[in-house]
């Protein structure tokens, strides 16, 4: 007896993407299928390699059939007929062999000679397979008010649980000029699926708002000789400044943004070498505010964790040059403080976590505010002589807040603005 398939069922089957049909038949889709690159650009992400007022870096991925790639850029216009006037810039291309069995090509461009405080549209591709047109705005050439968003460790639950934190942060604060990550962006340094999920949460936003990342210990992995090496993905995925110590390019670097000097340190290695470089960046610093970021905290917030070498080598330099704010990760808890213990300079230290992995808190006297078992993002605003800080939970609810105010010839004034939100602890002290 013949079996007939209804026309509606056949039409539905034909309409389903191939991987969904395969999933119905075989179970979960392999990451090698889900994350395989194509000739069309993906993982488009903005960073900076030089002055944010006059340059913009962009990086993207394709499959290995794309050997020559290009970016096009033009000042933004409300009309749709600007494409013929766009300027083309040839991209640099490098290959990356992944653990999923394929080789991807990563392409990068640094747009130069841009106008400050100007909106630009750009796209990337190979001349036939293009991304959509993205838009960004260059920084001002002078100190002006702005805000940015800081994330502690992403690392775990990237697609399932961290994505909601990013999306809440961006939807509530779309005015933020960049995203700063304090290390452990992924869990497994050289596993492509982790990097894919890191891009999936932000999606198109990464192509419009720049990222400032610093590497954590999970961006390193032991090689055949037992030596921890930086992830093979780090430099292909990001295009960052190479103004740090030799051998630490794109992991230890500095950027100036509208009156703020932002310094990324690589807390995985060569602390003393970076100390000498750091002192030079702080000694000759014309910016009103200084923000330093790295992964392993000066003051640890989790149980059975401490970083005495970093504290001994870097903290005296922070003290000497009165660094305003230090943003860290690693300990999968939340804590901030330090001002009351060091009244001679007023550096505020923060440890935070945005992903789903949580540790037990180790309460200490340096902490003005603390929490555990909570996903956070932080919004930091700078306006002339005032720096405003807010720590918000994955729900968007305010958990912690303060202001630092510059005073001529004196240390920063701390103004506590902690809300009445109950302290989040999962066990009694």
N, C-alpha and C positions, 0 to 999 in steps of 0.2 A: 504494500500500500504506500503510495507516494505521500511524503510530508511536504506541506506547503508553508512558506514563511509569508506572513502578512506584509503588504507593501509598507505599512507604517513602521513595522519592526525593522525591515530592511533599510528604510530611509534613516532610521535612528542609528543603526549600526554604521552606516556609511558616513553619517555626520560626526560620529565620535572621533576625537583625535586618536591616532594609532596607539599612543602609550596608555590611553584609558582602556582601550579594548584589550591590550596586553595585560593590564592590571587585573581586569576581570578574570582573565584566564590563568594568570600565573602568580598573582599576589602582588606585594609591593614592588614598585618600579625600581630598578637598579640605579644607584647614583650615576653610574657610567652612562646611562641613557638620559637621565634627567638633566645632567649638568654638562653634557657634551657640547662643545662650542660649534657654531655654524659660521658661514661667511658673513652673517649679519652681526654687527657689533653688539656686545652686551657687557655687563660689569663696568659701565661708564661711570667714572668717578673723578670729581674735581679735587685737586690738592694745590699746593703752592710749592714751587721750587725757587722762587725769588720774590721780589717786592710785590705784595698783594695789591698795591695801587696801580701798577703798570704791567703786571704779568698775570697769567693764569695757566696752570697745568691741568691737563686732562689725560686720563689713561683708560684704555678699553681693551676688550678681548675679542678674538675671532678664532676660527679654526686655522689649521696650518696651510690651507689653500690660499689664504690672503697673505701675500709676501710683501706687498707695497700698500701702505695705507696713508690716508690724508685726513686733515681736519679743515673745515671751512668756518670762517668767522666774519661777522659784520655787526655794526652797531644795530641794536634792536629797533625794529620799526613795526608799527601796528598793522601795516599792509602785508599781503602774502607774496608780493612780487619782488622780493629782495634777493633771491637766490643768485641771479646772474652777477650781482655786484659783490658777492662774498669773496673774501680773500682765502686762498688755499695755502695750507702749511703742511709740508711733508712730515710724516711721523717717523719716529724711531721704532724699530720692531725687534723683539727678542722672543725666543722660543722657550716654553716651559713644559717639560715632561711631567705629567701628573701621576699620582698613585692610581688613578682610575683607568690608566692604560691608553690615554690619548695625549697628544701634544697640542698645546694651545699657543697661539701667537698673541703677545701683548704689545700694544701700540701706545705710544705716548707723544704728546706735543706740548710745548710751552709757548703759549701766545705771548708775544712781547710787544713793547711800544704801545700799550693800551692807554687810554685816557683814564685818569682817576675818576671815581664816582660816576661811572658810565655803565649803562646796561648793554650787554652784548648777547647776540644769539650765535650758536655754533652747532655744527653737527660733525659726526665722524663716520668714516667708511672707506671704501676702496674705489669710489667713483661710480659704482653701480649699486652696491648694497650699503645703504646709509642708515644711520640712527635717525630718530626724530630730531627736530631742532630743539635744543635746550637754551635756557637763558640764565645768565649770571650777571652780577654787578661788581665792578672793581671797587676796592677800598678807596677811601678818601686819602689824599696825600698829607693830610694834617689830622691832628687829634680831634675826633668827633665821637659823640655817644654811640655805643653799639652794645649788642649782647651776643653771647655764644652759649652753647649747650655742652656740658661735660658729662661723659659716661665713664663710670668705673667698669670693672671687668664685664665683658659680654660673655664670652667663653662657652657657656652651657645653655641649652634650651634656646639656641640662637633663633631658629625659625619659629618655634612654637611659642616661646614665652618672652624672649627679648624683643621681638618685632613689635609687640604691643607697647613696650616702653618707648622705643624710638618713635612710633607713630603718635603716641600721646604727646611726647615732647615736641615733635614738629607741628602737630595740629594745633597745640595750644600756644606755640611760640614760633610761628613761621618767619618772624623777623630776625631770628638768630643768623649771624653772619657766617658761622662755621660750627662744626662738631669736633670736639676734642675727646680723644679716647686715651685712657691711662693704662693701656696695655692689656694683654690677654683678650684680644679681639676674637680669637678662635681658641678651640680646645686642643686641636691636634695640628701642629705647625705645618705639616706638609700634606694634609688631607684636603683635597680639592673641595669635597662636599661642605666642609666647614666654611671655606671662603665663599662658596656659592651662597650659603645661607646668610652670611654676613652682608652680602650685596642684596639679597632678596628682600630683607626687611625694609630697608630704606628705599629700594627701587629707584624710580626716576629722580627722587630728591637728591641722591648722590651726584647726579649730573648737573644740579643747579646750585647746591650749597657745598662749599669745600669741607674737606676732612683734614684734621691735624691728628695723626696717630703717633703713639710712642710704643715701642715693643715691650711685651711682657715675657715672662719665662715660657709661656705656652706658644710664643712665636719662635721658640728655639727647639731643637731636637738633636739627640745624640747621633753623631755620624759613626762610621765603621770603626773609628779609632777611639770612640767613647767621649769625644769632645762635642759639647753643645754648640751648634751652629744656628745662625739666623735662618728662619724659614726660607725655602727656595721661592716662596710666593711673595715675600715682603717687597722686594725691589721691583719685580714686574707689576705687582698690583698697585703700587703707589709711586708717584713722581714727586720727590721731596727735596729740600735743600741739601746740598753737599758741602755746607760750610762748617761742619764739625771736625773733630780730630780725624786724621787719616785712618782709614780702616773702619770707621763708624759712620760713613756717609749714609744719609737718609734714615738714620736712627738717632743720632745726636745732632741737633741743629737748632737754629734760632730764626724767628720771624718777628717783624714789627708790624703791628696792626693798629692804626689809628690811636697812637699814644700808649700802646701796651707792648712791651717786649715779652714774647712767648718763647720759652726755652724748653726743648725736649731733651731729656737725658736718657741714655740707655743703661738702665740699672742692672742689666744682666752681666756686664763685664767692664773691665778697665776703668774702675772708679777714679783712680788717681789721675790718669791721663785726662779724663773729662773734667776733673776738678781744676786743673790748670787752664783748660779752655773756658770753663764756666766763669772763672774769675775775670778773664779778659772780657767776656760778654757783659758782666755786671759792672766792671770798673769803668768801661766806656759805654755807658747806657744813657742815651738822651731821653728815653721814654719816661713818662710820669709813673706808670705802673709796671710791675714785673710779675709775671705768672710763670712758674716752673712746673713741668709735669714729668713724671716717670712712674715706674710700676711699683717697685718695692718700697714700702713706706719708711720714712724716717722714724715715726712712732707707729708701731704695729697696733692693730686694733683687735686681732683675733687671738684666741688662746694658742699658746705654744709656738708663737712666731715672733721673730725679732731680726733686725738688720743692723747690727752694731757697726759694721764697716761703713755702710752708707751714712749712718748718723755721725760717725767720727770724722769722715772725710768731707761730706757735703754740707752738713748743718753749720759748721763754723763759717762757711762762705755765705750761706743764706743770712746768718746773723750779721756778718760784717757789712754786707751790702743791703741789708734791710729788704729782702725779698718779701713781697706782699702776700702772695698766695701760692701754696704748693698743692697740686692736685695729683692723687695717687690711687692705686688699686690694690690688687693682690690678695687682700685679707677677707673678701667676701662678707664684709660687715659694713656698717656705716659709723663714722666718727669724725668729728672735727673739733679743733681747738688749738691750744698752744699759746695764745696771746697772754693769758694770765700768768703763765710760767716763765715767760721771757719778756718782761716789760721793756727791755732796752731796745727792742726792734719791732716786735709785733707781727711776725710772720704767722699766718693762719694756715694750719695743715688740715687737709681733708683726705679721708679714705672712703671710697664708695664702691658700690657694686650695682650693675644694671641687669646682669643675667640671672639665671635661676639657681646657680650653685651657691649655697649658704654655709657659713661657718659660725661657730659659737663666739660671741663677743667676750673680750677680756677688758672689763671696765677699768679705767685708769684715771688718774687725777688730771691729765692734760685735756681730757675730753669735756667740751662745753655741751655737746649733744651727741647722742649715740643711738644705735638701733641694730637689730639683727633680724634675719628672716624677712627681708624687705627689699624689693627692687626699686632703685632710685634713678632719677636723672637730675641734673643740676643746671639752673639757669643763672648765668653771671652777667651782670650789666655794669658797664663802665661809663661814667658821665663826669667829665672833668675831674674834680677832686673826690668823687664818691664812687666806690665799688659796692654793688649790691649783690648779695648771694642768696639764692633760694634752692633748697633741696626738696624735690617733689617726689612722691611715691608713684608707682606705676598707675595708680588711679588718678593722678594729677593733683592730689591733695597736698597742701603745703605741710612739710614736716619740720623744716629748720630754715632759719633765715638770719642774716646779720648784714650790717654795713661796715665798711672800712672807710674812714674819712681822712684825707690827707690834711696835715696841719704844718704850716711853715715852721721849720726848725724843731719840730717835735715828732714823736712817734705817731703812727696812725691811731685815730680814735676808733674804738670798737663800739658799735651800737647793736646790742642784741635785739633781735626781732623774732625770737622763737615763738611759734604759735602754741596754743594750748593742746595741740594734738598729743594724745597719750604716748608715752615712750613705748616703743615696740620691742618687746623682749619675749622670747619663747620659754624662758626659765627664770626662776627667781635667783637673785645673787646670793 
